[in-house]
Amino acid sequence: MVPDGAVEAKIENIKRAGGIVHRCAPTQADREETCVRVQRETGATLVHPYADAHVIAGQGTIVLELVQQAPELDVVITPIGGGGLMSGCAIALKALKPNVRPIGAEPAGADDAFQSLRQGERVTSVVPQTICDGLRATIGASNFVVLRDHGVTVITVTDAETRIAIRQLWAELKQTVEPSSATVFATLLQRRGQFEGLRVGLVLTGGNVDLDAIDLNLSA
């Protein structure tokens, strides 16, 4: 099930792998309604992309690998959309490295996690307006609780800042990093003073970039 506006390269990869694409409108309500309909029509079992406990546990293994390779970290930054990746990483950090600060990078145009943690309750009214199609999901109810209870901080970045980060990742690291993940590097670039002198682990996930729309996505 893929919302309208998703990167075409991502959709083509799904098809190439033999997956069946079900399209829906990009709102959270439409996603959930389509998901229920597909389950009813096909008998499929839902594995929630960010609220399923097994998915969260699996995503937390990123931190396990990270601290094995770089044990002296002060901060770990991950993208945050629905909150599954950040939840898994925050839980793992608390167990393995409780002094390491978990930080979520979120688009300013889809800042429901930022608003939720600031207000102390889950905010679901945000209508996403961002190039980061992988981060347009509303923060999950269980995910919000994990983020709140594990001291996660969320920093927002603009789409313009994310574009700058994508360019630099390509130029310096020769890596194709999609906008949703480039928010992590954008956070570091835009908050240099905050992270000065700290050992920062960046979780860069996803390389789904629509090459046909590259000029549009990376225009200043």
KEBA-777512 format. One record per residue (C-alpha): residue in one letter; x, y, z; residue number from 1. Coordinates in nm, 2 decimals, decimal comma. Each point is the difference from the previous one (the first is absolute). Example, Ala and Ser with C-alpha at 12.3 -4.5 7.8 and 13.67 -1.06 7.14 Angstrom:
+------+--------+--------+--------+-----+
! type !     px !     py !     pz ! seq !
+------+--------+--------+--------+-----+
!    A !   1,23 !  -0,45 !   0,78 !   1 !
!    S !   0,14 !   0,34 !  -0,07 !   2 !
+------+--------+--------+--------+-----+
END
This chain:
+------+--------+--------+--------+-----+
! type !     px !     py !     pz ! seq !
+------+--------+--------+--------+-----+
!    M !   0,00 !   0,00 !   0,00 !   1 !
!    V !   0,17 !   0,32 !  -0,13 !   2 !
!    P !  -0,14 !   0,35 !   0,04 !   3 !
!    D !  -0,02 !   0,24 !  -0,29 !   4 !
!    G !   0,31 !   0,22 !  -0,03 !   5 !
!    A !   0,24 !  -0,28 !   0,09 !   6 !
!    V !   0,33 !  -0,01 !  -0,19 !   7 !
!    E !  -0,05 !  -0,19 !  -0,33 !   8 !
!    A !   0,33 !  -0,17 !   0,04 !   9 !
!    K !  -0,13 !  -0,15 !   0,33 !  10 !
!    I !  -0,31 !  -0,13 !  -0,17 !  11 !
!    E !   0,19 !  -0,15 !  -0,29 !  12 !
!    N !   0,23 !  -0,18 !   0,25 !  13 !
!    I !  -0,30 !  -0,15 !   0,17 !  14 !
!    K !  -0,14 !  -0,12 !  -0,34 !  15 !
!    R !   0,34 !  -0,13 !  -0,10 !  16 !
!    A !   0,01 !  -0,21 !   0,31 !  17 !
!    G !  -0,33 !  -0,15 !  -0,08 !  18 !
!    G !  -0,21 !   0,20 !   0,24 !  19 !
!    I !  -0,36 !   0,11 !  -0,07 !  20 !
!    V !  -0,04 !   0,38 !   0,03 !  21 !
!    H !  -0,33 !   0,13 !   0,15 !  22 !
!    R !  -0,03 !   0,38 !  -0,04 !  23 !
!    C !  -0,18 !   0,24 !   0,23 !  24 !
!    A !  -0,03 !   0,36 !   0,09 !  25 !
!    P !   0,29 !   0,14 !   0,21 !  26 !
!    T !  -0,19 !   0,07 !   0,31 !  27 !
!    Q !   0,03 !  -0,21 !   0,31 !  28 !
!    A !  -0,37 !  -0,08 !   0,00 !  29 !
!    D !   0,01 !  -0,12 !  -0,36 !  30 !
!    R !   0,30 !  -0,22 !   0,07 !  31 !
!    E !  -0,17 !  -0,17 !   0,29 !  32 !
!    E !  -0,33 !  -0,04 !  -0,19 !  33 !
!    T !   0,18 !  -0,15 !  -0,31 !  34 !
!    C !   0,20 !  -0,23 !   0,23 !  35 !
!    V !  -0,32 !  -0,13 !   0,16 !  36 !
!    R !  -0,16 !  -0,05 !  -0,34 !  37 !
!    V !   0,29 !  -0,19 !  -0,14 !  38 !
!    Q !   0,01 !  -0,23 !   0,31 !  39 !
!    R !  -0,37 !  -0,07 !  -0,04 !  40 !
!    E !   0,02 !  -0,07 !  -0,37 !  41 !
!    T !   0,31 !  -0,21 !   0,00 !  42 !
!    G !   0,02 !  -0,15 !   0,34 !  43 !
!    A !   0,34 !   0,15 !   0,05 !  44 !
!    T !   0,16 !   0,04 !   0,35 !  45 !
!    L !   0,11 !   0,35 !   0,08 !  46 !
!    V !   0,36 !   0,05 !   0,11 !  47 !
!    H !  -0,01 !   0,37 !   0,10 !  48 !
!    P !   0,29 !   0,19 !  -0,14 !  49 !
!    Y !   0,08 !   0,19 !   0,32 !  50 !
!    A !  -0,23 !  -0,11 !   0,29 !  51 !
!    D !   0,06 !  -0,38 !  -0,01 !  52 !
!    A !   0,22 !  -0,11 !   0,29 !  53 !
!    H !   0,20 !  -0,24 !  -0,22 !  54 !
!    V !   0,07 !   0,27 !  -0,25 !  55 !
!    I !   0,11 !   0,24 !   0,27 !  56 !
!    A !   0,23 !  -0,27 !   0,15 !  57 !
!    G !   0,15 !  -0,07 !  -0,34 !  58 !
!    Q !   0,07 !   0,37 !  -0,06 !  59 !
!    G !   0,16 !   0,03 !   0,34 !  60 !
!    T !   0,28 !  -0,24 !  -0,12 !  61 !
!    I !   0,14 !   0,30 !  -0,19 !  62 !
!    V !   0,12 !   0,14 !   0,33 !  63 !
!    L !   0,14 !  -0,34 !   0,10 !  64 !
!    E !   0,22 !   0,00 !  -0,31 !  65 !
!    L !   0,08 !   0,37 !   0,03 !  66 !
!    V !   0,13 !  -0,01 !   0,36 !  67 !
!    Q !   0,20 !  -0,31 !  -0,08 !  68 !
!    Q !   0,18 !   0,19 !  -0,27 !  69 !
!    A !   0,01 !   0,34 !   0,18 !  70 !
!    P !  -0,04 !  -0,06 !   0,37 !  71 !
!    E !   0,09 !   0,35 !   0,11 !  72 !
!    L !  -0,29 !   0,19 !  -0,14 !  73 !
!    D !  -0,18 !   0,29 !   0,17 !  74 !
!    V !  -0,30 !   0,04 !  -0,23 !  75 !
!    V !  -0,19 !  -0,21 !  -0,25 !  76 !
!    I !  -0,22 !   0,17 !  -0,26 !  77 !
!    T !  -0,26 !  -0,18 !  -0,20 !  78 !
!    P !  -0,28 !   0,11 !  -0,24 !  79 !
!    I !  -0,35 !   0,01 !   0,16 !  80 !
!    G !  -0,33 !  -0,05 !  -0,17 !  81 !
!    G !  -0,23 !  -0,25 !   0,16 !  82 !
!    G !   0,26 !  -0,05 !   0,27 !  83 !
!    G !   0,08 !  -0,37 !  -0,04 !  84 !
!    L !   0,37 !   0,04 !  -0,08 !  85 !
!    M !   0,05 !   0,26 !   0,27 !  86 !
!    S !  -0,19 !  -0,21 !   0,26 !  87 !
!    G !   0,22 !  -0,31 !  -0,07 !  88 !
!    C !   0,32 !   0,21 !   0,01 !  89 !
!    A !  -0,10 !   0,18 !   0,32 !  90 !
!    I !  -0,09 !  -0,33 !   0,18 !  91 !
!    A !   0,33 !  -0,15 !  -0,11 !  92 !
!    L !   0,20 !   0,30 !   0,11 !  93 !
!    K !  -0,16 !   0,00 !   0,35 !  94 !
!    A !   0,10 !  -0,36 !   0,04 !  95 !
!    L !   0,35 !   0,02 !  -0,15 !  96 !
!    K !   0,11 !   0,36 !   0,03 !  97 !
!    P !  -0,24 !   0,19 !   0,23 !  98 !
!    N !   0,22 !   0,31 !  -0,01 !  99 !
!    V !  -0,03 !   0,03 !  -0,38 ! 100 !
!    R !  -0,26 !   0,26 !  -0,10 ! 101 !
!    P !  -0,26 !  -0,12 !  -0,26 ! 102 !
!    I !  -0,10 !   0,28 !  -0,24 ! 103 !
!    G !  -0,27 !  -0,02 !  -0,27 ! 104 !
!    A !   0,04 !   0,20 !  -0,33 ! 105 !
!    E !  -0,34 !   0,11 !  -0,13 ! 106 !
!    P !  -0,11 !   0,22 !  -0,29 ! 107 !
!    A !  -0,14 !   0,34 !   0,11 ! 108 !
!    G !  -0,29 !  -0,06 !  -0,24 ! 109 !
!    A !  -0,10 !  -0,33 !   0,18 ! 110 !
!    D !   0,09 !   0,08 !   0,36 ! 111 !
!    D !  -0,26 !  -0,19 !   0,19 ! 112 !
!    A !   0,26 !  -0,19 !   0,22 ! 113 !
!    F !   0,16 !   0,33 !   0,09 ! 114 !
!    Q !  -0,33 !   0,16 !   0,09 ! 115 !
!    S !  -0,11 !  -0,32 !   0,19 ! 116 !
!    L !   0,30 !  -0,01 !   0,22 ! 117 !
!    R !  -0,01 !   0,38 !   0,06 ! 118 !
!    Q !  -0,37 !  -0,01 !   0,10 ! 119 !
!    G !   0,02 !  -0,33 !   0,19 ! 120 !
!    E !  -0,27 !  -0,16 !  -0,20 ! 121 !
!    R !  -0,03 !  -0,16 !  -0,34 ! 122 !
!    V !  -0,08 !   0,25 !  -0,28 ! 123 !
!    T !  -0,17 !  -0,14 !  -0,30 ! 124 !
!    S !  -0,13 !   0,31 !  -0,18 ! 125 !
!    V !   0,32 !   0,08 !  -0,20 ! 126 !
!    V !  -0,05 !  -0,02 !  -0,38 ! 127 !
!    P !   0,34 !  -0,09 !  -0,14 ! 128 !
!    Q !   0,16 !   0,23 !  -0,25 ! 129 !
!    T !   0,35 !  -0,12 !  -0,07 ! 130 !
!    I !   0,22 !  -0,17 !  -0,27 ! 131 !
!    C !   0,08 !  -0,27 !   0,26 ! 132 !
!    D !  -0,27 !  -0,24 !  -0,10 ! 133 !
!    G !   0,12 !  -0,27 !   0,24 ! 134 !
!    L !  -0,06 !   0,23 !   0,30 ! 135 !
!    R !  -0,36 !   0,11 !  -0,07 ! 136 !
!    A !  -0,15 !  -0,26 !   0,23 ! 137 !
!    T !  -0,16 !   0,12 !   0,33 ! 138 !
!    I !   0,19 !  -0,10 !   0,31 ! 139 !
!    G !  -0,15 !  -0,33 !   0,13 ! 140 !
!    A !  -0,17 !  -0,01 !   0,34 ! 141 !
!    S !   0,23 !  -0,26 !   0,14 ! 142 !
!    N !   0,30 !   0,17 !  -0,16 ! 143 !
!    F !  -0,08 !   0,33 !   0,16 ! 144 !
!    V !   0,01 !  -0,17 !   0,34 ! 145 !
!    V !   0,34 !  -0,16 !  -0,06 ! 146 !
!    L !   0,15 !   0,33 !  -0,12 ! 147 !
!    R !  -0,14 !   0,19 !   0,29 ! 148 !
!    D !   0,11 !  -0,26 !   0,26 ! 149 !
!    H !   0,35 !  -0,04 !  -0,15 ! 150 !
!    G !   0,08 !   0,37 !  -0,01 ! 151 !
!    V !   0,01 !   0,04 !  -0,38 ! 152 !
!    T !   0,06 !   0,35 !  -0,13 ! 153 !
!    V !  -0,14 !   0,10 !  -0,35 ! 154 !
!    I !   0,17 !   0,26 !  -0,21 ! 155 !
!    T !  -0,17 !   0,13 !  -0,32 ! 156 !
!    V !   0,16 !   0,09 !  -0,33 ! 157 !
!    T !  -0,14 !   0,17 !  -0,30 ! 158 !
!    D !  -0,02 !  -0,15 !  -0,35 ! 159 !
!    A !   0,26 !   0,25 !  -0,12 ! 160 !
!    E !   0,24 !  -0,12 !   0,28 ! 161 !
!    T !  -0,07 !  -0,36 !  -0,10 ! 162 !
!    R !   0,09 !   0,07 !  -0,36 ! 163 !
!    I !   0,33 !   0,15 !   0,10 ! 164 !
!    A !   0,07 !  -0,31 !   0,20 ! 165 !
!    I !  -0,08 !  -0,23 !  -0,29 ! 166 !
!    R !   0,24 !   0,20 !  -0,23 ! 167 !
!    Q !   0,28 !  -0,02 !   0,26 ! 168 !
!    L !  -0,05 !  -0,38 !   0,06 ! 169 !
!    W !   0,03 !  -0,06 !  -0,38 ! 170 !
!    A !   0,30 !   0,23 !  -0,04 ! 171 !
!    E !   0,20 !  -0,11 !   0,31 ! 172 !
!    L !  -0,11 !  -0,36 !   0,06 ! 173 !
!    K !  -0,11 !  -0,10 !  -0,35 ! 174 !
!    Q !  -0,32 !  -0,14 !   0,16 ! 175 !
!    T !  -0,35 !   0,02 !  -0,13 ! 176 !
!    V !  -0,21 !   0,09 !   0,31 ! 177 !
!    E !  -0,37 !   0,07 !  -0,03 ! 178 !
!    P !  -0,15 !   0,32 !   0,15 ! 179 !
!    S !  -0,16 !  -0,18 !   0,29 ! 180 !
!    S !   0,33 !  -0,12 !   0,12 ! 181 !
!    A !   0,20 !   0,31 !  -0,10 ! 182 !
!    T !  -0,19 !   0,18 !   0,28 ! 183 !
!    V !   0,25 !  -0,16 !   0,24 ! 184 !
!    F !   0,30 !   0,16 !  -0,17 ! 185 !
!    A !  -0,19 !   0,32 !  -0,04 ! 186 !
!    T !  -0,06 !   0,01 !   0,38 ! 187 !
!    L !   0,38 !  -0,03 !   0,05 ! 188 !
!    L !   0,08 !   0,27 !  -0,25 ! 189 !
!    Q !  -0,25 !   0,24 !   0,13 ! 190 !
!    R !   0,09 !  -0,05 !   0,37 ! 191 !
!    R !   0,38 !  -0,01 !  -0,02 ! 192 !
!    G !   0,04 !   0,20 !   0,32 ! 193 !
!    Q !  -0,23 !  -0,23 !   0,19 ! 194 !
!    F !   0,20 !  -0,31 !  -0,10 ! 195 !
!    E !   0,35 !   0,15 !   0,01 ! 196 !
!    G !   0,24 !  -0,22 !   0,18 ! 197 !
!    L !  -0,24 !  -0,29 !   0,02 ! 198 !
!    R !   0,02 !  -0,35 !  -0,16 ! 199 !
!    V !  -0,31 !  -0,02 !  -0,21 ! 200 !
!    G !  -0,14 !  -0,32 !  -0,17 ! 201 !
!    L !  -0,22 !   0,07 !  -0,30 ! 202 !
!    V !  -0,25 !  -0,26 !  -0,12 ! 203 !
!    L !  -0,04 !   0,04 !  -0,37 ! 204 !
!    T !  -0,28 !  -0,22 !  -0,13 ! 205 !
!    G !  -0,14 !  -0,03 !  -0,35 ! 206 !
!    G !   0,13 !   0,09 !  -0,35 ! 207 !
!    N !  -0,33 !   0,03 !  -0,19 ! 208 !
!    V !   0,06 !   0,31 !  -0,21 ! 209 !
!    D !  -0,21 !   0,08 !  -0,31 ! 210 !
!    L !   0,28 !   0,07 !  -0,25 ! 211 !
!    D !  -0,26 !   0,14 !  -0,26 ! 212 !
!    A !  -0,10 !   0,26 !   0,25 ! 213 !
!    I !   0,35 !   0,08 !   0,14 ! 214 !
!    D !   0,00 !   0,36 !  -0,13 ! 215 !
!    L !  -0,33 !   0,07 !   0,17 ! 216 !
!    N !   0,09 !  -0,16 !   0,33 ! 217 !
!    L !   0,34 !   0,16 !   0,02 ! 218 !
!    S !  -0,08 !   0,35 !  -0,12 ! 219 !
!    A !   0,11 !   0,27 !   0,25 ! 220 !
+------+--------+--------+--------+-----+
END
